[in-house]
Amino acid sequence: MKILIRLPNWLGDVVMSTAFVASVREFYPEAVIDVIAKKELAGIAALIPGLNKVHPFSKQDSKGLSGVYRFGKNLRTEKYDLFFNLPSSLSSIVLAWATRTKKRIGYGKEGGFFMLTNSYKPAVNLHRVDEYVNLLEQFTGKAITNRAVKLNSGALSSQKKEDRVLINFNSEAESRRMPLDKAQAIINLLTRTFANINFTFIGSTKEAAFAEEIIAGAKNKTMIGNAAGKTNLAELAKLMANSAAVLTTDSGPAHLANSVGTPLVVLFGAGNEHNTAPYNKPNLTIIRAARLECEPCVKNTCRLYGVPKCMELLDELQMINALSVYLHHA
């Protein structure tokens, strides 16, 4: 049997979909499993255990629904038996239809249900990981109890963790990004508290300037590095696996760290941790101020205060206490 899975389009969602891929592998142990991944995320998709091949997809190379259709049509020679569609967007359903896969399974959103052979309704108020796995449960009619998010980091399990804490104060959504003044206050407290730890900022190339701006206002610059824009996602996963802990906003890197087992402190504001928090509970601490009636608003911008006040109200001492536990055991 040959199975094709269309992965989601965001880093955090791709990481959370690894539990779904593992469940498919458990149901079909002899199957060849390939995935379609956004071109920018193909490197991280390649770290998902149990995959045969990654098909990179780019909207720039395959523009519009006609381009999506052509991309899917080119996969017909693979003769897939099952196509699981996780994004549930119209374009991804068109892609599934174009492959002529025998059974095309997905959530019938955005009016594309007629192009799926097996269309289901998503259950409400599920964590994103459970929402993905529930698609397989509805298709097979069997419950799945063993769920875990995991990537192959390339790091050895016996390798000693370095005395390093990775920090990510960025996010695609402005409402989840740490305000500059708050970020500088946090890093100054961290460097005063943990004298023997190196703190390294991470992020994409476009986020490197923000990290530099934070560092510019820091008091102990010799203890701070900036790796933002200097690693690809696979390299970042390995860096995380070799670090003592990660302190991050609600973002893709939070899920990446969680998937490789690194102790993790996640700072929540606008996002809803009940739906999108990192899934693996060991070595995970979630911090929320919970002092505003609007939390969580799940909006990408703060329309009430202009700046993400829910992030400004986060307690730095809670961060220190959480990191202290993980650094003590590192």
C-alpha distance (Angstrom), angle and dihedral (degrees) to the residues before:
residue distance angle dihedral
M1 . . .
K2 3.81 . .
I3 3.79 120.9 .
L4 3.80 128.6 -169.6
I5 3.82 122.2 -164.2
R6 3.79 123.6 -166.5
L7 3.80 103.8 -146.1
P8 3.83 123.3 -147.7
N9 3.81 121.8 -93.4
W10 3.82 102.8 -118.7
L11 3.79 129.0 72.0
G12 3.80 95.6 -122.7
D13 3.79 92.1 47.1
V14 3.82 92.3 49.0
V15 3.79 89.3 52.8
M16 3.81 91.3 47.9
S17 3.81 90.1 50.2
T18 3.82 90.6 64.1
A19 3.81 88.9 85.2
F20 3.80 88.5 57.3
V21 3.81 92.1 49.6
A22 3.81 90.4 49.6
S23 3.81 90.3 50.6
V24 3.82 91.2 50.7
R25 3.80 88.7 50.7
E26 3.80 89.8 51.0
F27 3.82 92.3 51.4
Y28 3.80 94.3 43.5
P29 3.82 105.2 31.0
E30 3.81 94.6 167.2
A31 3.81 96.6 45.1
V32 3.78 127.4 111.5
I33 3.80 106.0 -124.5
D34 3.82 121.1 -159.5
V35 3.79 128.4 173.3
I36 3.79 138.7 -153.8
A37 3.80 111.4 -139.1
K38 3.77 135.4 177.7
K39 3.80 106.3 -93.6
E40 3.82 93.0 -117.8
L41 3.81 90.1 53.3
A42 3.81 98.7 42.9
G43 3.81 91.2 100.6
I44 3.78 92.8 57.6
A45 3.82 92.2 41.7
A46 3.81 87.7 58.1
L47 3.84 88.1 63.2
I48 3.82 92.9 61.8
P49 3.82 108.0 111.4
G50 3.79 118.6 -115.3
L51 3.80 101.0 23.1
N52 3.78 126.4 136.7
K53 3.81 102.4 -166.9
V54 3.80 141.6 -0.5
H55 3.81 119.1 -144.2
P56 3.85 107.4 -158.0
F57 3.80 113.8 -142.8
S58 3.80 125.3 -162.2
K59 3.80 127.0 -173.4
Q60 3.80 88.3 -154.2
D61 3.81 91.4 57.4
S62 3.82 94.6 38.6
K63 3.80 104.5 37.5
G64 3.78 122.9 -169.0
L65 3.78 127.8 -12.3
S66 3.81 90.4 -57.7
G67 3.80 90.4 57.9
V68 3.79 90.8 46.5
Y69 3.81 89.8 50.4
R70 3.81 91.9 51.4
F71 3.80 90.8 49.8
G72 3.79 90.8 53.3
K73 3.79 92.7 43.8
N74 3.81 90.1 56.4
L75 3.80 88.7 60.6
R76 3.81 94.8 58.4
T77 3.79 91.5 95.3
E78 3.81 88.5 65.0
K79 3.84 88.6 67.0
Y80 3.80 97.2 -148.3
D81 3.80 119.2 -163.1
L82 3.81 98.4 -158.6
F83 3.81 131.2 27.4
F84 3.80 116.6 -168.5
N85 3.79 112.6 -165.3
L86 3.81 114.5 -158.9
P87 3.84 105.1 171.4
S88 3.84 92.8 57.4
S89 3.81 91.6 -157.8
L90 3.80 118.6 140.8
S91 3.81 92.4 -112.8
S92 3.80 92.8 53.2
I93 3.82 90.6 48.9
V94 3.82 89.6 50.8
L95 3.79 88.0 51.9
A96 3.80 90.6 51.8
W97 3.80 91.1 49.4
A98 3.80 92.0 49.7
T99 3.80 92.6 57.1
R100 3.82 90.6 62.4
T101 3.79 89.0 -139.6
K102 3.80 110.4 175.9
K103 3.80 95.0 -121.4
R104 3.79 121.3 24.7
I105 3.79 112.7 -169.6
G106 3.79 128.0 -170.1
Y107 3.78 149.5 112.1
G108 3.79 109.1 -69.1
K109 3.79 100.3 -128.1
E110 3.81 129.3 144.5
G111 3.80 93.8 27.6
G112 3.80 96.9 -72.9
F113 3.80 96.6 112.2
F114 3.82 93.0 109.9
M115 3.84 89.5 66.0
L116 3.80 90.4 58.0
T117 3.79 121.2 79.2
N118 3.81 90.5 -154.0
S119 3.79 114.2 32.9
Y120 3.80 122.2 177.5
K121 3.78 139.3 -178.9
P122 3.82 116.5 -117.2
A123 3.78 116.7 -120.7
V124 3.80 113.8 -115.3
N125 3.81 127.2 -111.2
L126 3.79 95.9 12.8
H127 3.76 124.7 144.2
R128 3.81 109.2 -103.8
V129 3.82 91.3 -111.3
D130 3.79 90.9 53.1
E131 3.80 91.3 45.7
Y132 3.81 90.4 57.4
V133 3.81 93.8 45.1
N134 3.80 90.9 46.5
L135 3.81 88.7 63.4
L136 3.79 88.8 62.9
E137 3.81 91.0 44.2
Q138 3.79 91.3 54.4
F139 3.79 92.0 47.8
T140 3.82 96.5 47.2
G141 3.80 97.7 32.2
K142 3.80 89.7 -133.0
A143 3.80 130.4 114.8
I144 3.80 119.3 -118.0
T145 3.79 115.0 -150.9
N146 3.80 103.6 165.5
R147 3.80 106.6 78.7
A148 3.79 128.3 160.8
V149 3.78 136.0 152.0
K150 3.79 112.0 -130.3
L151 3.79 141.4 162.5
N152 3.80 129.6 -178.0
S153 3.82 102.0 -114.0
G154 3.81 97.1 -174.5
A155 3.81 90.1 -125.3
L156 3.79 121.1 122.7
S157 3.80 114.6 -113.1
S158 3.81 89.8 -136.5
Q159 3.79 93.2 52.0
K160 3.80 114.6 116.8
K161 3.79 114.4 -112.8
E162 3.78 113.6 -116.9
D163 3.81 120.5 -122.8
R164 3.76 90.9 -104.2
V165 3.79 135.6 119.5
L166 3.78 116.9 -159.9
I167 3.80 116.8 -144.9
N168 3.78 128.8 -159.5
F169 3.80 117.6 180.0
N170 3.80 94.2 164.0
S171 3.78 132.1 95.7
E172 3.80 136.5 171.8
A173 3.81 86.8 -119.4
E174 3.80 117.2 67.1
S175 3.80 90.6 -145.0
R176 3.82 90.2 61.5
R177 3.82 96.0 45.5
M178 3.79 119.3 102.1
P179 3.83 112.8 -114.0
L180 3.81 112.4 -115.8
D181 3.82 97.9 -116.4
K182 3.79 91.6 48.2
A183 3.80 91.5 47.2
Q184 3.81 91.3 52.9
A185 3.81 91.7 47.9
I186 3.80 90.6 52.1
I187 3.81 95.7 48.2
N188 3.81 91.5 47.5
L189 3.80 90.9 52.6
L190 3.80 91.6 46.5
T191 3.80 94.3 52.3
R192 3.82 91.4 47.2
T193 3.80 92.1 49.6
F194 3.80 102.5 42.3
A195 3.80 107.2 44.0
N196 3.82 97.9 175.9
I197 3.79 99.4 45.4
N198 3.79 128.6 97.9
F199 3.81 114.0 -141.4
T200 3.79 115.9 -152.6
F201 3.79 125.4 -173.3
I202 3.79 117.6 -140.7
G203 3.80 133.9 -167.9
S204 3.77 144.2 111.0
T205 3.79 125.9 -56.8
K206 3.80 91.8 -95.7
E207 3.82 89.8 52.0
A208 3.81 95.7 52.3
A209 3.81 93.4 88.3
F210 3.81 91.6 56.6
A211 3.80 90.3 52.0
E212 3.81 90.0 50.5
E213 3.79 89.7 50.6
I214 3.80 90.4 53.8
I215 3.80 91.9 48.2
A216 3.81 90.9 48.8
G217 3.81 89.0 64.6
A218 3.81 94.9 44.0
K219 3.80 122.3 109.1
N220 3.82 100.3 -148.9
K221 3.79 101.7 45.1
T222 3.81 94.5 161.4
M223 3.81 88.7 69.0
I224 3.80 93.7 52.1
G225 3.80 131.0 78.4
N226 3.79 134.0 -179.6
A227 3.80 118.8 -138.6
A228 3.82 94.0 161.3
G229 3.79 109.5 132.7
K230 3.81 92.0 7.2
T231 3.81 99.3 94.0
N232 3.76 135.9 51.3
L233 3.80 117.2 -133.5
A234 3.81 95.0 -94.2
E235 3.81 90.5 50.8
L236 3.79 89.9 47.2
A237 3.82 90.9 53.4
K238 3.81 89.9 53.4
L239 3.82 91.4 46.1
M240 3.80 89.2 52.4
A241 3.79 92.8 48.6
N242 3.81 89.5 54.2
S243 3.82 95.0 47.2
A244 3.80 128.0 91.8
A245 3.81 94.9 -128.7
V246 3.79 145.7 -21.6
L247 3.82 126.8 -130.4
T248 3.79 110.9 -165.4
T249 3.76 147.8 153.4
D250 3.81 120.8 -113.8
S251 3.81 97.7 -70.9
G252 3.80 147.2 111.8
P253 3.83 94.0 -76.0
A254 3.82 89.3 58.6
H255 3.80 89.8 61.8
L256 3.79 91.4 42.7
A257 3.81 91.9 55.7
N258 3.80 90.7 45.6
S259 3.80 91.4 52.8
V260 3.82 93.4 57.3
G261 3.80 94.3 45.0
T262 3.81 99.9 -110.1
P263 3.84 115.7 153.6
L264 3.76 105.3 -100.8
V265 3.81 139.4 -162.0
V266 3.82 112.5 -168.4
L267 3.80 123.3 -165.3
F268 3.81 113.4 -147.6
G269 3.79 128.7 -164.2
A270 3.80 121.3 138.3
G271 3.81 95.3 8.2
N272 3.79 124.0 87.8
E273 3.79 109.9 -121.4
H274 3.81 91.5 -164.0
N275 3.81 89.6 68.0
T276 3.79 106.1 27.6
A277 3.82 110.7 19.8
P278 3.81 116.6 125.2
Y279 3.79 104.7 -78.2
N280 3.80 106.5 -140.0
K281 3.81 107.6 82.6
P282 3.84 102.0 -160.2
N283 3.83 112.9 96.9
L284 3.81 91.9 5.7
T285 3.80 127.0 129.5
I286 3.80 121.9 179.4
I287 3.80 118.6 -162.1
R288 3.78 124.3 -165.1
A289 3.80 128.7 167.6
A290 3.83 92.5 -143.6
R291 3.79 91.0 -170.0
L292 3.80 99.2 118.6
E293 3.80 127.6 72.6
C294 3.81 89.9 -139.9
E295 3.83 93.8 63.1
P296 2.94 118.1 147.0
C297 3.79 101.8 20.9
V298 3.86 94.5 158.7
K299 3.81 89.0 -147.7
N300 3.80 122.0 136.8
T301 3.81 93.6 -132.8
C302 3.80 131.7 35.2
R303 3.79 105.8 -117.1
L304 3.79 94.6 172.9
Y305 3.81 101.6 55.4
G306 3.81 103.0 12.6
V307 3.81 89.9 -127.7
P308 3.83 126.5 55.5
K309 3.80 97.3 -92.4
C310 3.80 89.6 175.4
M311 3.81 86.9 66.2
E312 3.80 93.5 45.3
L313 3.81 90.3 55.2
L314 3.81 95.1 55.5
D315 3.80 113.7 123.6
E316 3.83 113.0 -115.7
L317 3.82 91.6 -161.7
Q318 3.80 90.3 59.9
M319 3.80 87.7 55.9
I320 3.80 91.1 49.9
N321 3.80 92.5 49.1
A322 3.80 93.4 48.1
L323 3.81 93.5 47.9
S324 3.82 91.0 45.8
V325 3.79 90.3 62.6
Y326 3.80 93.4 50.5
L327 3.80 95.6 42.4
H328 3.80 91.0 49.0
H329 3.82 90.0 57.3
A330 3.83 96.1 40.3
